[in-house]
Amino acid sequence: MPTGETVYADIPPTTPRGFGSKNVTKNSVTFEWIKESNLEYVLEVASGVDYKDVKEYKAGAVSEFNVE
């Protein structure tokens, strides 16, 4: 029986603008992007294209994040 409620699918935010990397070393990389208001960022990084060893980093409301 219908309840009168409307359910919407989760819609992810758009891809970050200006996303790139800087300060790349043998053991780390700093990612950067144009920060949007009211968003907290989460990075998912894997060592290979198979995406088997993915690690999630909660960057927060920042415009760059260093991953070691």
N, C-alpha and C positions, 0 to 999 in steps of 0.2 A: 504494500500500500504506500503511495507517495506521501512524503512528509512535508512537502512544500519547501524543502531546503535545496539550494543549488550547490553543487560540488564542482569545483574547477580543478583542472590538472595543474600540477606544479609547473610554473614557467620559470626557467632559469634566467638570471640576468644576462645581458648582452656580454660579449667578449670584451675584456678590458681594452680601453683605447691606449695606443702608444706602448704596447707591451714589448719588452725586449730584455736584453741582458747586458751587463757591464761587469767589470772586475772579475773576469773569468780566470781562474787559476787551476792548477792540477787537482786541488781538493775542494774547490768551492766555486760558486757562481752567484752573483747578485742579480736578481730579476727586478725590473722596474716597469712602472706603468703610470698612466695618468689617473690619479685618485678621484673617485666619484664620491659625492656626499652620501652619507647614510649606508655605506656598504662596508662589509668586512670581507677580506680576501682570504681564500684558501688555495694553496698551491698543491698540486699533485705532481710528484717528480719520480721518474723511474730511470734506471740505468740503461735500459735498452728499449727497442721499439716493441718488444713483446709485452711490455707493461706488467710483467709478472712480479716485480719487487717494488711496486709503487709505494711511496711514502707520502703522507699527507702532512702539510705544514699549515698551521693556522696563523696567517700573517697579521690579521687584524685590520684596522682602518689605517693602513699606511700606503705609501707609494713605491716602496722598494723593500726587498727582503733577501737576506743572504742565506743560501743553503750550503752546508758543508757536507 
